[in-house]
């Protein structure tokens, strides 16, 4: 499992209401959620991002409510990975449960800039900033999380007989 894309960079305490504003929570349509992802903090995000791009945040990314809509909106928009210094725990688990790859790496969060091209190797935890020629190391996913993400979410992993935590 790997990811490679252009970085969209955000700061600390990016909450779930910024990721997907509450006014859009009445739809079960993942494409509709994606169409409004990050719009209150970055109106150009959904217009300029390309499938595979990467979000980099600071401390406490995904804080706020426990709704799954936030990681669903990010994943449905085409983001391949979110890297942050830390994640709110419920956001972290919701992301894994829906198959969104997320990595905690303070050094990468500090050094990576908006617009940098980054490649991520989920098996080793290596994050490579191709623009700056730098490498950072995050903890690789344990096998059960790799299975969940490779199956595109916990429910799919359980249906396939995998993802036992």
C-alpha positions as CSV (number, residue, x, y, z in Angstrom):
1,X,0.0,0.0,0.0
2,X,1.4,3.4,-1.0
3,X,0.2,6.9,-1.7
4,X,1.6,9.7,-3.7
5,X,0.2,13.2,-4.3
6,X,0.3,16.9,-3.8
7,X,-0.1,18.3,-0.3
8,X,-2.9,20.4,1.0
9,X,-1.6,21.8,4.3
10,X,-3.7,22.9,7.3
11,X,-2.9,23.9,10.9
12,X,-3.8,22.7,14.4
13,X,-7.3,21.8,15.7
14,X,-8.9,21.2,12.3
15,X,-12.3,20.1,13.6
16,X,-14.9,17.9,12.0
17,X,-17.2,21.0,11.4
18,X,-14.4,22.5,9.2
19,X,-13.8,19.2,7.4
20,X,-17.5,18.8,6.5
21,X,-19.8,21.7,7.6
22,X,-22.8,20.6,9.6
23,X,-25.2,22.0,7.0
24,X,-24.3,19.1,4.7
25,X,-24.8,16.3,7.2
26,X,-28.3,15.4,6.1
27,X,-27.1,13.6,3.1
28,X,-26.0,9.9,3.0
29,X,-24.4,10.5,-0.4
30,X,-20.6,10.3,-0.1
31,X,-20.1,12.2,-3.4
32,X,-22.2,15.1,-2.0
33,X,-20.1,15.1,1.2
34,X,-16.9,15.1,-0.9
35,X,-18.2,18.1,-2.9
36,X,-18.2,20.2,0.3
37,X,-15.0,18.8,2.0
38,X,-12.9,21.6,3.6
39,X,-15.0,24.3,1.9
40,X,-15.2,26.5,5.0
41,X,-11.4,26.6,5.5
42,X,-10.3,26.2,1.9
43,X,-12.9,27.0,-0.8
44,X,-10.4,25.9,-3.5
45,X,-9.7,22.5,-2.0
46,X,-12.3,20.4,-3.9
47,X,-11.8,22.3,-7.1
48,X,-8.0,21.9,-7.2
49,X,-7.3,18.5,-5.5
50,X,-6.7,15.5,-7.6
51,X,-7.3,11.8,-6.7
52,X,-4.4,10.6,-4.6
53,X,-3.5,14.0,-3.1
54,X,-2.6,14.2,0.6
55,X,-3.7,16.4,3.5
56,X,-1.1,17.4,6.1
57,X,-2.4,18.9,9.4
58,X,-1.0,19.8,12.8
59,X,-2.0,18.8,16.3
60,X,-5.5,17.4,17.0
61,X,-6.6,16.9,13.5
62,X,-10.3,15.8,13.4
63,X,-11.3,17.1,16.8
64,X,-14.9,17.9,17.5
65,X,-17.9,15.7,17.0
66,X,-17.5,12.0,16.6
67,X,-19.4,11.8,13.3
68,X,-18.0,9.6,10.5
69,X,-19.0,12.1,7.9
70,X,-15.6,13.9,8.2
71,X,-13.3,11.0,7.2
72,X,-15.9,9.9,4.7
73,X,-15.8,13.3,3.0
74,X,-12.0,13.3,2.9
75,X,-11.8,9.8,1.5
76,X,-14.7,10.4,-1.0
77,X,-12.9,13.5,-2.2
78,X,-10.0,11.3,-3.4
79,X,-7.5,12.0,-0.7
80,X,-5.1,9.1,-0.3
81,X,-3.7,9.8,3.1
82,X,-3.8,12.3,5.9
83,X,-0.6,13.0,7.9
84,X,-0.7,15.0,11.1
85,X,1.2,15.6,14.3
86,X,-1.7,14.0,16.2
87,X,-5.3,13.0,15.6
88,X,-8.4,13.2,17.8
89,X,-8.8,9.6,18.8
90,X,-12.4,9.1,17.6
91,X,-11.4,10.6,14.2
92,X,-8.4,8.3,14.0
93,X,-10.6,5.2,14.6
94,X,-13.4,6.4,12.3
95,X,-10.8,6.9,9.6
96,X,-9.4,3.4,9.9
97,X,-12.9,2.0,10.1
98,X,-13.8,3.5,6.7
99,X,-10.4,2.7,5.1
100,X,-8.8,6.1,5.1
101,X,-5.1,5.9,5.6
102,X,-3.8,8.3,8.3
103,X,-0.3,8.7,9.9
104,X,1.0,10.6,12.8
105,X,4.4,12.1,12.2
106,X,5.3,15.5,13.9
107,X,8.4,15.9,11.8
108,X,6.5,15.5,8.5
109,X,3.8,17.9,9.7
110,X,6.4,20.5,10.5
111,X,8.6,20.1,7.4
112,X,6.1,19.5,4.6
113,X,4.7,22.6,2.9
114,X,1.5,23.1,0.8
115,X,2.1,22.1,-2.8
116,X,4.9,19.7,-2.0
117,X,4.8,16.3,-3.7
118,X,4.9,13.5,-1.1
119,X,5.1,9.7,-1.4
120,X,4.1,7.4,1.5
121,X,4.9,3.8,2.1
122,X,2.4,2.4,4.5
123,X,4.3,-0.8,5.0
124,X,7.4,0.9,6.3
125,X,6.0,4.2,7.6
126,X,8.4,6.1,5.3
127,X,7.2,9.5,4.1
128,X,9.3,11.0,1.4
129,X,9.0,14.7,0.4
130,X,9.9,14.5,-3.3
131,X,9.9,18.3,-3.6
132,X,12.4,18.9,-0.8
133,X,14.4,15.6,-1.0
134,X,13.6,14.8,2.7
135,X,12.4,11.7,4.5
136,X,10.4,11.3,7.6
137,X,9.4,8.2,9.6
138,X,6.0,7.4,11.0
139,X,5.0,4.2,12.7
140,X,3.9,1.7,10.0
141,X,0.4,0.3,10.3
142,X,0.1,-3.0,12.3
143,X,-1.1,-5.9,10.1
144,X,-4.8,-5.7,11.2
145,X,-5.0,-2.0,10.2
146,X,-3.3,-2.7,6.9
147,X,-6.0,-5.3,6.2
148,X,-8.8,-2.9,7.1
149,X,-7.4,-0.2,4.8
150,X,-6.6,-2.6,2.0
151,X,-10.2,-3.9,2.2
152,X,-11.6,-0.4,2.0
153,X,-12.9,-0.4,5.5
154,X,-13.7,-2.5,8.6
155,X,-17.0,-3.8,7.3
156,X,-15.5,-5.1,4.1
157,X,-12.5,-6.6,6.1
158,X,-14.9,-8.4,8.4
159,X,-17.0,-9.7,5.4
160,X,-13.7,-11.0,3.9
161,X,-12.8,-12.7,7.2
162,X,-10.0,-10.2,7.9
163,X,-9.5,-7.1,10.1
164,X,-9.7,-8.9,13.4
165,X,-8.6,-6.3,16.0
